[in-house]
Structures are given as structure tokens and as C-alpha cells.
Amino acid sequence: MGALHDAGPALLAAIGTPEPTGAKINKFEVDTKDATGGTKVTVKEIDLTVRGEQYRIVRQGDCYETTGEGKTQRACAADAATQISQSGMPPAAVTAITHVVESVFKDGVGVIATEVDGKWYVSPGRSFFELACRCSAACSRETSRHCSRASSENGPRVCAGPFAY
């Protein structure tokens, strides 16, 4: 990734000058916390203007509130859990997926940033691994039976990859 970062200006020069999007970031706030191998950065609030329309996303606890085009919507972990429970999936899948979704809403989706020689880099590998670990932790020992049962009943596993149950 360091090589890509260092080659970035040359790549941008080769692409040429893109057309301006007209988007303006008015406010951008993040939360940070220590994570294995770096710092986890999650969006707390972003406010932007696109073609004269203002949009805003704010994380409040385990909820996200979006505002734009004259509408405000709020989505919380409990809302997602309700929708999942009404999906018609087998109970084992509902339990497993609900735990994963609640975990994502609670901790927020973010990236892992690392500092090297005074410069900060987003670490895609660590970011993915952190999310995979969260999925695995959400399928804790208590719910691993549900993850396993959902997997055997429906083919694909609920927590994919090396963290599958």
C-alpha cells in the first residue's frame, strides 16, 4: 500500500483532471479508538452539499440518522433486528444475522489507520480483518449453534471465511 500511496500523484496525473463534482464537505467528524495494529476511525457525522442540496449522516449510539431532500430517517439496531425477524428466514439464521447486525450498529463501520514515519495510511487488510473478527465475535459461543444450524440449513455460512461456524 505504501507504494500505491507514493505513486498516487503520478497515477492522478496520468488520469487527467476530472470534472468537479460540485460536492462540498461542510463538516466531517470521526470517532477514534485504539485497535490491534492501529487506530479504528469511524464516521460520527458528515454534512455535505451536492448540487445545492444538503445531506447529513449522524451516528447516535447504535442509530444512524440521515437527512436530505427534505426527509429525515433514523435507522437503529433494533429496527434492523425487527426487519430481519420478519424476513421469513429460519430462526437460526435470524438469530445469527441479528447478532452480527447489532454488533455493526453498536461499534460502527470504520477503517483501521496506521501511522508510518509520521504519515497515516488506511490499512484495507486490517480494516477487513477487524470487521471479520467482529462478525466472528457476534457469532459467539452462545450463538454459534445458531450460526452452525443456519449454515447447515441454508447452504452458505452466516459468518463467511475463516471465521465461519
C-alpha positions in Angstrom: 0.0 0.0 0.0 2.9 2.3 0.7 4.0 2.0 -3.0 0.5 2.8 -4.2 0.4 5.8 -1.8 3.7 7.1 -3.1 2.7 6.5 -6.7 -0.6 8.3 -6.3 0.4 11.7 -7.7 1.8 10.0 -10.9 -1.4 8.0 -11.3 -3.6 11.0 -10.8 -1.5 12.9 -13.4 -2.0 10.1 -15.9 -5.8 10.1 -15.3 -6.0 13.8 -16.0 -8.2 16.4 -14.4 -11.6 15.1 -13.6 -14.7 17.3 -13.8 -15.6 18.9 -10.5 -18.5 17.0 -8.7 -19.8 20.2 -7.1 -19.9 18.3 -3.8 -18.7 20.2 -0.7 -18.0 18.7 2.7 -19.2 21.2 5.3 -18.5 19.1 8.4 -16.7 15.8 8.9 -16.3 14.3 12.4 -14.9 11.0 13.4 -14.5 8.9 16.5 -11.2 7.1 17.1 -10.2 4.3 19.4 -7.2 2.0 19.7 -7.4 -1.2 17.7 -5.0 -4.0 17.1 -2.3 -2.7 14.8 -3.6 0.8 14.5 -6.4 3.2 15.2 -10.1 2.5 14.3 -11.7 5.5 12.7 -15.5 5.6 12.4 -17.6 8.4 11.0 -19.5 10.3 13.7 -21.0 13.0 11.4 -20.7 14.1 7.8 -22.5 17.0 6.4 -22.2 17.8 2.7 -23.8 19.8 -0.1 -24.3 18.3 -3.5 -25.8 20.5 -6.3 -27.3 22.8 -3.8 -28.9 20.1 -1.6 -27.6 19.5 1.9 -27.2 15.9 3.2 -26.2 14.8 6.7 -25.5 11.5 8.4 -25.0 11.4 12.1 -24.2 8.3 14.2 -26.0 8.4 17.6 -25.3 5.4 19.8 -26.5 2.4 17.8 -28.5 4.5 15.4 -27.8 6.4 12.2 -29.9 9.5 11.3 -29.8 10.6 7.6 -31.2 13.9 6.4 -31.6 15.0 2.8 -34.0 16.1 0.2 -36.4 17.3 2.9 -36.6 14.0 4.7 -35.1 12.7 7.9 -34.8 8.9 8.5 -33.5 7.1 11.6 -32.2 3.5 11.5 -31.2 1.7 14.6 -30.0 -1.8 15.5 -33.5 -2.6 16.9 -35.1 -1.6 13.6 -32.8 -3.8 11.7 -33.5 -6.7 14.1 -37.2 -6.3 13.6 -36.9 -6.3 9.8 -34.6 -9.4 10.0 -37.1 -11.2 12.2 -39.9 -10.6 9.7 -37.9 -11.8 6.8 -39.1 -15.4 6.7 -35.6 -16.8 7.3 -35.2 -19.8 9.5 -35.0 -18.9 13.2 -31.3 -19.9 13.5 -30.4 -17.6 10.6 -32.4 -14.8 12.1 -30.6 -15.1 15.4 -27.2 -15.2 13.9 -27.7 -12.4 11.4 -29.3 -10.2 14.1 -26.3 -10.6 16.4 -24.0 -9.6 13.5 -26.1 -6.5 12.5 -26.5 -5.4 16.1 -22.7 -5.6 16.5 -22.1 -3.5 13.4 -24.6 -0.8 14.5 -23.1 -0.7 18.1 -19.5 -0.3 17.0 -20.0 1.5 13.7 -18.3 0.7 10.5 -14.8 2.1 10.2 -11.4 1.7 8.9 -8.1 0.9 10.6 -5.5 3.6 10.1 -1.8 3.1 10.8 1.0 5.6 11.2 4.2 5.0 9.4 7.0 7.6 9.5 4.6 10.3 10.6 2.1 9.6 7.8 -1.3 8.0 8.2 -2.5 5.2 5.9 -5.7 3.3 5.7 -5.0 -0.4 6.1 -7.5 -2.3 3.9 -6.4 -5.7 5.2 -6.6 -4.7 8.9 -9.9 -3.0 8.2 -11.4 -6.1 6.7 -9.9 -8.3 9.4 -11.4 -6.1 12.1 -14.9 -6.4 10.5 -14.4 -10.2 10.1 -13.4 -10.5 13.7 -16.5 -8.6 14.8 -18.7 -10.9 12.7 -17.0 -13.9 14.4 -17.4 -12.4 17.8 -21.1 -11.7 17.2 -21.4 -15.4 16.4 -20.2 -16.0 20.0 -20.2 -19.3 21.7 -23.8 -18.7 22.7 -25.0 -18.2 19.2 -22.5 -20.5 17.4 -25.2 -23.2 17.5 -27.5 -20.8 15.6 -24.7 -19.9 13.1 -23.9 -23.5 12.5 -27.6 -24.5 12.2 -28.3 -21.7 9.8 -25.3 -22.7 7.8 -26.3 -26.4 7.5 -30.0 -25.5 6.8 -29.3 -22.9 4.1 -26.0 -23.8 2.5 -23.8 -20.7 2.7 -22.4 -19.9 6.1 -23.6 -16.9 8.1 -20.1 -15.8 9.1 -18.1 -16.4 5.9 -14.4 -17.2 5.5 -12.0 -18.4 8.2 -14.4 -17.3 10.9 -17.3 -19.4 9.6 -19.2 -21.6 12.0 
